[in-house]
Amino acid sequence: MKKNRQFGTALLLLCVLGIAVPPVWAQSKEFPVSSHTLKNGMKVLVQPDHSIPNVALYIFYRIGSRNEHPGTTGLSHFFEHMMFNGAKKYGPGDLDKAMEANGASNNAYTSQNVTVYQDWFPRSALELIYDIEADRIRDLTFDPKKIASEREVVASERRLSVDNNNFGLLDEQLRATAFIAHTYQWPVVGWMSDIQSWTMEDLKHHFEMGYSPSNATMVVVGDVSPEEIFQLCEKYIEPIPSHAPPPPVTTIEPEQLGERRLVVHKPAELPLLMIGYHVPQTNNPDFYALNILRSVLFQGESSRMYQRLVDKDQLALDVSYDVDSAFDPTLGVITAQPRQGVDPPACEKAIYEELENVKSGLISDRELEKAKNNQLADFYREMRTINGRANTIGTYEVFMGDYNKLFDAAKSYSAVTKEDVQRVAKKYFGPNNRTVATLLPENEEKAKQ
Amino acid sequence: MTRGTSGLRLLALFAFTLALGPVSPGQSLHIPPHEKIVLKNGLTVLLMEKHGVPLVDIFALVKTGAAADPAGQEGLASVTAGLLRKGTRTRTAQQFSADFDFIGGSFSAEAGADFTNINAEFLSKDLSRGLELFSDALLHPTFPQTETDKILAQSLDGVKSAKDEPQAVLRLYYNGYLYGTHPYGRPPDGDELSLKRIQRDAIVRFYETNYAPGNTILGVAGEFDPAEMRKKLEETLGAWTARTVGSNSVAAFPPAKGKKLLLIDKPDATQTYFAIGNIGTAANDPDRVAIRVVNTIFGGRFTSELNEALRVESGYTYGANSVFDSRRAPGPFGIFSFTKNETTTPAIDLALQVLEKLHKNGVTEEQLKSAKSYIKGQFPPTIETSSQLVRRIVVNEYYGLGDDEVNQLEARMDAVTPVIAKQIIEKHFPVDNLVFVLIGDASAIRLAVKKYADKMDERPVSDPGFWPPPGAQK
């Protein structure tokens, strides 16, 4: 579904790696990305691939819910919707109609950190796409009638993904409890009362704050040449003037000094458990060791957590770990759905014991090698489509600070040792650093009373 | 802003489009070359060499799916598939996972209504290992009792978990209400009661009856040496013992007459999730390409008539669409959306108006041109990877469609005119006879939604099963 945001899955930074990375991806000359910065400050990255006659174009704006304030939470996401609702040349509805009539489709997502616009199209629609993107960056309009109806669309999206979805609901409560200072504490979709209260002035202010070309990175992958893309950018994008970027987010979340717990009571068939740990931002050097740890604990049916909770003890239906790409220290979230009749604390206990095991002893050589093999296979799975590559190149550029880090990833992962994995497990996965959220079925509780 | 007032802007847009040259994406869609061989044991093998990324994808299609589940044992095909990796002659479930995960491979097996598919993917350098593991699961599962008990209990909790999310179960109730006790009405993954009735014996029998080389099409695509691949396939899957199996025909089910409505009560729901439709078409229906073009206009893309009305113009919902779930026998057709409790009847009224308008006005030449361009332009990324390609060639082989399904798509679409579209609408888009299924807060919407049907049924979401209610099943 378009213009949406999915909880937990948005922009999970690709885990890239391998000791034995074949040379085809290992060197930038065999994976050629051309880079050019426009005079207005927008950086453009192009990777030609003529295997299909199509193009994936991503524009990453460095603005998200972390740039918001109480009272207007969810504004970045709402604004993302408004970017499809009319500009000077392409009025309300025209953008989607023009794209689809020319074989193109689009979508967008908003996270705590970025707002990303995606176009997928046959190369015959290339110039049209630039005309449309330039029009809405330069001359977005705000039609009061569109604002009113889009507000309802977003409210419906919130009901779908939070009110009527236990995972979305508990995730929201968890973050609101785990963060007491930083803006990561509110939901990307926004609180319902804020959704109902935004004004046109709020939207205009958001546009001025976040949508300077210099605050964006464009990535184009597919049936194009770098020269033609840079020419199109010079014609359509470069004339758009830049202005000041959003004010920096200066709040630093204070260290958590003890466990926090919360409970949600609602009608449900099964309980739900989420445990959040404060972990560093994406460009932290511990990123690679944390990814290896994640793989050892959670990836595949042979992973430690799956073996223990799902298979051996049969405590949970599933167990997983998610962390969003982030500019600031963020939350790593373990999610487990307790089986019917299993008390959530039993799941919790098993999870803590498995965490203790990776802290008190080293993982095996085979586990380390398996984790690295999985990173390599995942890398190819992501890089085999023009869409996956556009997303990966952009994500490295925006969150790691340089798309060239993609070529260093193999080296960075192969440098991770068993001791590193143990060290990050000890450093980030302690009891004082965790917030525990539990959803308890109301009907079951009543039956017990 | 309504559709009517944007005429001027659209004119301007068309002038612009012409200036850019022809709208047509200009490529011709085609399936890359591949070969078909039949092994001595009767196994059909499709091989597609595809370079670029060092991965190999396997897609095995066993021509028996959930439609073959015995009544009252829904979920049998699904748990059989799920158990393939949970113990073989030479590996425990844990060993199988450890071995597959070690090479960074993926393995999955699932049963849909018509067929069961077993897929694997691994790096090209691990071909021998990957193929051996895949064959082990497909040819030598032992269905250990402990693993059987585990998967049945997990599947049961999986049904409960799904019921906490209306979107996840809407189609299960809808198919049940539409098809009743016909095999397409059964929940493919079972329900809270059927899963308790399934015994290990039935699973073993299901496997032995249906998993046979003559009942399977196997596709392999990716980076490999074809001669080496043929040899390795002979060594592994060539050893699969030939067996005769019965036919797997599914009888066509007649469309519902009149109007009926099922309301599933979920008291905490803040939105109503609804499905409206009737029996649709079979996968090999001669009209399938024209249906696809018309459905793209009606409910198959963002600017479709349904989404324009229910989302863009009214703000009733985050999304509305329509789907022909085409199968061996005619599958379900449905309009799907959701809206807050208060706007339940305005949203459903509007969906019905859009449907009536489609019948009254048909579609224009301009709409057809846009839809064809959209389908053509969006198609190449759906046949970009070896995993996409292998699935497509095998499924097309299964439904008897072949490569022409892709290679002739553009030519077949070009033949669709407004006159043909009108015939397609009358023949395939139900309007007078409709089945409604709603999941929502019954106390808030019950009285208002009565008007849609002559017959209305109601069940709480928390009651075991979907539809028909378990007690009513034979």
Chai-1 contact restraints between the chains, C-beta under 6 A:
chainA,res_idxA,chainB,res_idxB,connection_type,confidence,min_distance_angstrom,max_distance_angstrom,comment,restraint_id
A,M1,B,G319,contact,1.0,0.0,6.0,A-B,restraint_1
A,K2,B,F302,contact,1.0,0.0,6.0,A-B,restraint_2
A,I52,B,P380,contact,1.0,0.0,6.0,A-B,restraint_3
A,I52,B,E384,contact,1.0,0.0,6.0,A-B,restraint_4
A,P53,B,Q27,contact,1.0,0.0,6.0,A-B,restraint_5
A,P53,B,P380,contact,1.0,0.0,6.0,A-B,restraint_6
A,N54,B,P380,contact,1.0,0.0,6.0,A-B,restraint_7
A,N54,B,P381,contact,1.0,0.0,6.0,A-B,restraint_8
A,G91,B,R9,contact,1.0,0.0,6.0,A-B,restraint_9
A,P92,B,M1,contact,1.0,0.0,6.0,A-B,restraint_10
A,G93,B,S6,contact,1.0,0.0,6.0,A-B,restraint_11
A,D94,B,R9,contact,1.0,0.0,6.0,A-B,restraint_12
A,D96,B,F302,contact,1.0,0.0,6.0,A-B,restraint_13
A,D96,B,T303,contact,1.0,0.0,6.0,A-B,restraint_14
A,K97,B,T303,contact,1.0,0.0,6.0,A-B,restraint_15
A,A98,B,L13,contact,1.0,0.0,6.0,A-B,restraint_16
A,E100,B,R301,contact,1.0,0.0,6.0,A-B,restraint_17
A,E100,B,T303,contact,1.0,0.0,6.0,A-B,restraint_18
A,E100,B,Y374,contact,1.0,0.0,6.0,A-B,restraint_19
A,A101,B,S370,contact,1.0,0.0,6.0,A-B,restraint_20
A,A101,B,S373,contact,1.0,0.0,6.0,A-B,restraint_21
A,N102,B,V23,contact,1.0,0.0,6.0,A-B,restraint_22
A,G103,B,P25,contact,1.0,0.0,6.0,A-B,restraint_23
A,G103,B,S373,contact,1.0,0.0,6.0,A-B,restraint_24
A,G103,B,Y374,contact,1.0,0.0,6.0,A-B,restraint_25
A,G103,B,K376,contact,1.0,0.0,6.0,A-B,restraint_26
A,G103,B,G377,contact,1.0,0.0,6.0,A-B,restraint_27
A,S105,B,Q378,contact,1.0,0.0,6.0,A-B,restraint_28
A,P122,B,P25,contact,1.0,0.0,6.0,A-B,restraint_29
A,P122,B,G377,contact,1.0,0.0,6.0,A-B,restraint_30
A,S124,B,P25,contact,1.0,0.0,6.0,A-B,restraint_31
A,S124,B,G26,contact,1.0,0.0,6.0,A-B,restraint_32
A,E127,B,L20,contact,1.0,0.0,6.0,A-B,restraint_33
A,S149,B,G315,contact,1.0,0.0,6.0,A-B,restraint_34
A,E152,B,G315,contact,1.0,0.0,6.0,A-B,restraint_35
A,V153,B,R311,contact,1.0,0.0,6.0,A-B,restraint_36
A,V153,B,G315,contact,1.0,0.0,6.0,A-B,restraint_37
A,V153,B,Y318,contact,1.0,0.0,6.0,A-B,restraint_38
A,S156,B,T317,contact,1.0,0.0,6.0,A-B,restraint_39
A,S156,B,Y318,contact,1.0,0.0,6.0,A-B,restraint_40
A,E157,B,Y318,contact,1.0,0.0,6.0,A-B,restraint_41
A,R159,B,T270,contact,1.0,0.0,6.0,A-B,restraint_42
A,R159,B,Q271,contact,1.0,0.0,6.0,A-B,restraint_43
A,L160,B,Y318,contact,1.0,0.0,6.0,A-B,restraint_44
A,D163,B,T270,contact,1.0,0.0,6.0,A-B,restraint_45
A,N164,B,P166,contact,1.0,0.0,6.0,A-B,restraint_46
A,N164,B,A269,contact,1.0,0.0,6.0,A-B,restraint_47
A,N165,B,E165,contact,1.0,0.0,6.0,A-B,restraint_48
A,N166,B,D164,contact,1.0,0.0,6.0,A-B,restraint_49
A,P267,B,D268,contact,1.0,0.0,6.0,A-B,restraint_50
A,A268,B,D164,contact,1.0,0.0,6.0,A-B,restraint_51
A,E269,B,K160,contact,1.0,0.0,6.0,A-B,restraint_52
A,E269,B,K163,contact,1.0,0.0,6.0,A-B,restraint_53
A,E269,B,D164,contact,1.0,0.0,6.0,A-B,restraint_54
A,L270,B,K160,contact,1.0,0.0,6.0,A-B,restraint_55
A,L270,B,S161,contact,1.0,0.0,6.0,A-B,restraint_56
A,G300,B,D101,contact,1.0,0.0,6.0,A-B,restraint_57
A,E301,B,S97,contact,1.0,0.0,6.0,A-B,restraint_58
A,S302,B,S97,contact,1.0,0.0,6.0,A-B,restraint_59
A,S302,B,A98,contact,1.0,0.0,6.0,A-B,restraint_60
A,S302,B,D101,contact,1.0,0.0,6.0,A-B,restraint_61
A,L317,B,D157,contact,1.0,0.0,6.0,A-B,restraint_62
A,Q337,B,S161,contact,1.0,0.0,6.0,A-B,restraint_63
A,R339,B,D157,contact,1.0,0.0,6.0,A-B,restraint_64
A,Q340,B,D157,contact,1.0,0.0,6.0,A-B,restraint_65
A,K370,B,D101,contact,1.0,0.0,6.0,A-B,restraint_66
A,K370,B,F102,contact,1.0,0.0,6.0,A-B,restraint_67
A,N373,B,G104,contact,1.0,0.0,6.0,A-B,restraint_68
A,N374,B,G104,contact,1.0,0.0,6.0,A-B,restraint_69
A,L376,B,G104,contact,1.0,0.0,6.0,A-B,restraint_70
A,A377,B,G104,contact,1.0,0.0,6.0,A-B,restraint_71
A,A377,B,L123,contact,1.0,0.0,6.0,A-B,restraint_72
A,Y380,B,V53,contact,1.0,0.0,6.0,A-B,restraint_73
A,Y380,B,L55,contact,1.0,0.0,6.0,A-B,restraint_74
A,R384,B,V53,contact,1.0,0.0,6.0,A-B,restraint_75
A,R384,B,T385,contact,1.0,0.0,6.0,A-B,restraint_76
A,T385,B,E384,contact,1.0,0.0,6.0,A-B,restraint_77
